[in-house]
Amino acid sequence: MNQEDDAAERVNEDPAAAYRGYGDGHEDAPPAGHRHDHRHDHGHALGHEDDAAGQDEDGDGDDAEATRREAGEAESSRASRGWWDRNADEYQSDHGAFLGDDRFVWGPEGLDEADAGLLGPAAALEGLDVLEIGAGAAQCSRWLAARGARPVALDLSHRQLQHALRIDGGAVPLVEADAGALPFRDGSFDLACSAYGAVPFVADPVKVFREVRRVLRPGGRWVFSVTHPIRWAFPDEPGPEGLSVSASYFDRTPYVEQDEQGRAVYVEHHRTLGDRVREIVAGGFRLVDLVEPEWPAWNAQEWGGWSPLRGNLIPGTAIFVCERED
């Protein structure tokens, strides 16, 4: 067995064995082996009393200002960690029932992996090593584990990972780490997936894609969902006011919520569809499919800017199905 095979085998036995370390300063960091969640209703400022890098005067974040400005890797990562740590409880309270404890949902439309099969036939998942990036409370990873896969759920947010532990007591291995520096050896996984996790929030997605390629085995599949790029041209509103173009689709300036000192407390990055395709290729992948889920008749919920009204007229989610180029 060569060095790469040996590394992959150790990951199979203990998915956290190749973990490089937390380095996040948490005294109560989850045990090695932990993740983040997905989907922010961008355009609605939120804050947290415990984040020194994102507080307003009274620590609740209500004074955060929404703007469009440049935001680099470090600032984006710091803001994402703080935002999700601050808002994990509310997020899970608001959306946990819809997401389920062990359901794989690709977006607010409710497209279920059990029906979509974007990772491949469910029966073929058994025995595969799968990395979920931006896993939140690891709902998708538990769905994978129930089908015999060996998932590892990774997230930047400590608090989201605590919700994963709350749900299953640590049955799914969890890793707290940045998607731009995956703490695994080369060729550790057969599949990688992300449902609204990490990709919309990073300043350099190509760096993330190259990391995903590195940890995948030859022919490995990488499937991720994000807010459909066309949505950036419309107001983030679920009603009729969200149906009129108000901004340039081609404006890539990040959406930023910042405190009174100008420090970012939330950052989301926009790319056009063409940008995403070029990033996928630059990351070493081949685009196999691009899925734009239609809004189903059964789904009557509003989720931030997602709603039956808008969902029946314009796409809200884009799912990119990619395979590693060898």
PEBELHU-V620797 format. One line per field, one symbol per residue. ss: DSSP state (H for helix, E for strand, L for the rest). A space follows every 50 residues. Layout:
# PEBELHU-V620797
ss = ???
This chain:
# PEBELHU-V620797
ss = LLHHHHHHHHHHHLLLLLLLLLLLLLLLLLLLLLLLLLLLLLLLLLLLLL LLLLLLLLLLLLLLEEEELLLLHHHHHHHHHHHHHHHHHHHHHHHHHHHL LLLLELLLLLLEHHHHLLLLLHHHHLLLEEEEELLLLLHHHHHHHHLLLE EEEEELLHHHHHHHHHHHLLLLEEEELLLLLLLLLLLLEEEEEEELLLHH HLLLHHHHHHHHHHHEEEEEEEEEEEELHHHHHELLLLLHHHHLELLLLL LLLLEEEELLLLLEEEEELLLLHHHHHHHHHHLLEEEEEEELLLLLLLLL LLELLELHHHHLLLLLEEEEEEEELL
